[in-house]
Amino acid sequence: MVNLIAQNIEMCFDERQLFTIDRVQLSEGKTIHLQGDNGSGKTTLMKLLAGLLKPSSGTITAEGFAPLPWWRSNPLLGKAVYLHQHPYLFDGSVEYNLRYPHPFSDLSTNELNQRTQIAIEMAQLTHLHKQAASSLSGGERQRLAIARAWVMRPKLLMLDEPTSNMDKYSQQLVLAMINELQEFGTGMLISSHQSCALTSLCNQTWIIKDRTIVSSSAAINPAKTAPINIQDSQYVIAN
Ligand SMILES: Nc1ncnc2c1ncn2[C@@H]1O[C@H](COP(=O)(O)OP(=O)(O)OP(=O)(O)O)[C@@H](O)[C@H]1O
């Protein structure tokens, strides 16, 4: 079981305090909805947990991961995969982007090849697989980035507004991929302004309000009671 634990955090930009956190924990097997108004600090919190930013004070610790390679000085980098709402893609084709992280995976080559083929189909990118990733639309880019994460099956994944830019059909495709990652046990932090089908997969909520973060458990998790059918209209995500 892997965990990222943030304790006694204060985050400021210049003199402005953005938020404080007593303690939050992102763990394998948990799916957390991160809520908060525009500018409240959702992206900043994800970047802190990903090791891309340092808190003004406090500690973020990683538990249960393999020991660091000698050349890696930042102990948080690479622990939780962070997907920005405008995801970074490599120069090259759609398929190249899906294959690029293979060398960093613990999965076997066979399994990675199989998963890559399935991911292309799940993300409905088959007809575009040789096309330059840079030429994709915003929604297609997000689908590709989530498909890439699905192939890698990370232990922890943070999705920043994953369905912004997406039409309902794309949202359904993403929902199916996220649901599978959840079944596999990937711990996820999903930021979204609104409650929707995606956030109904969550079993915990972190709310950034009044410059602090409150955590609460959700009463039910529909994903555990009803398997997702992407044709099923109840799982269409509201814009
Ligand atoms: N590097 C930075 N330097 C100074 N201020 C910053 C920096 N990064 C973010 N901020 C400020 O911190 C605040 C929180 O930004 P953040 O992007 O984390 O909010 P958010 O909750 O993700 O917003 P949104 O819902 O609009 O995406 C904003 O006011 C932003 O301008």
The ligand as an SDF file (V2000), in Angstrom:
LIG
                    3D

 31 33  0  0  0  0  0  0  0  0999 V2000
    3.3810   30.3140   -9.3690 N   0  0  0  0  0  0  0  0  0  0  0  0
    2.4610   31.1240   -8.8550 C   0  0  0  0  0  0  0  0  0  0  0  0
    2.8020   32.3520   -8.4090 N   0  0  0  0  0  0  0  0  0  0  0  0
    1.8700   33.1600   -7.8470 C   0  0  0  0  0  0  0  0  0  0  0  0
    0.5770   32.8420   -7.7120 N   0  0  0  0  0  0  0  0  0  0  0  0
    0.1850   31.6330   -8.1540 C   0  0  0  0  0  0  0  0  0  0  0  0
    1.1080   30.7120   -8.7390 C   0  0  0  0  0  0  0  0  0  0  0  0
    0.4310   29.5700   -9.0590 N   0  0  0  0  0  0  0  0  0  0  0  0
   -0.8510   29.7840   -8.6980 C   0  0  0  0  0  0  0  0  0  0  0  0
   -0.9910   31.0170   -8.1570 N   0  0  0  0  0  0  0  0  0  0  0  0
   -2.2210   31.5820   -7.6380 C   0  0  0  0  0  0  0  0  0  0  0  0
   -2.7580   30.6900   -6.6670 O   0  0  0  0  0  0  0  0  0  0  0  0
   -4.1700   30.6700   -6.7460 C   0  0  0  0  0  0  0  0  0  0  0  0
   -4.6360   29.2260   -6.8720 C   0  0  0  0  0  0  0  0  0  0  0  0
   -4.3200   28.7550   -8.1670 O   0  0  0  0  0  0  0  0  0  0  0  0
   -4.7280   27.2770   -8.6040 P   0  0  0  0  0  0  0  0  0  0  0  0
   -4.4060   27.1720  -10.0530 O   0  0  0  0  0  0  0  0  0  0  0  0
   -4.0950   26.3170   -7.6860 O   0  0  0  0  0  0  0  0  0  0  0  0
   -6.2900   27.3080   -8.3580 O   0  0  0  0  0  0  0  0  0  0  0  0
   -7.4330   26.2670   -8.8190 P   0  0  0  0  0  0  0  0  0  0  0  0
   -8.2840   26.0000   -7.6290 O   0  0  0  0  0  0  0  0  0  0  0  0
   -6.8110   25.0880   -9.4840 O   0  0  0  0  0  0  0  0  0  0  0  0
   -8.2210   27.1610   -9.8750 O   0  0  0  0  0  0  0  0  0  0  0  0
   -9.1590   26.7590  -11.1340 P   0  0  0  0  0  0  0  0  0  0  0  0
  -10.3700   26.0520  -10.5660 O   0  0  0  0  0  0  0  0  0  0  0  0
   -9.5080   28.0810  -11.7190 O   0  0  0  0  0  0  0  0  0  0  0  0
   -8.3440   25.8910  -12.0600 O   0  0  0  0  0  0  0  0  0  0  0  0
   -4.5710   31.5640   -7.9000 C   0  0  0  0  0  0  0  0  0  0  0  0
   -4.9660   32.8100   -7.3810 O   0  0  0  0  0  0  0  0  0  0  0  0
   -3.2950   31.6830   -8.7080 C   0  0  0  0  0  0  0  0  0  0  0  0
   -3.2180   32.9270   -9.3670 O   0  0  0  0  0  0  0  0  0  0  0  0
  1  2  1  0
  2  3  1  0
  2  7  2  0
  3  4  2  0
  4  5  1  0
  5  6  2  0
  6  7  1  0
  6 10  1  0
  7  8  1  0
  8  9  2  0
  9 10  1  0
 10 11  1  0
 11 12  1  0
 11 30  1  0
 12 13  1  0
 13 14  1  0
 13 28  1  0
 14 15  1  0
 15 16  1  0
 16 17  2  0
 16 18  1  0
 16 19  1  0
 19 20  1  0
 20 21  2  0
 20 22  1  0
 20 23  1  0
 23 24  1  0
 24 25  2  0
 24 26  1  0
 24 27  1  0
 28 29  1  0
 28 30  1  0
 30 31  1  0
M  END
$$$$
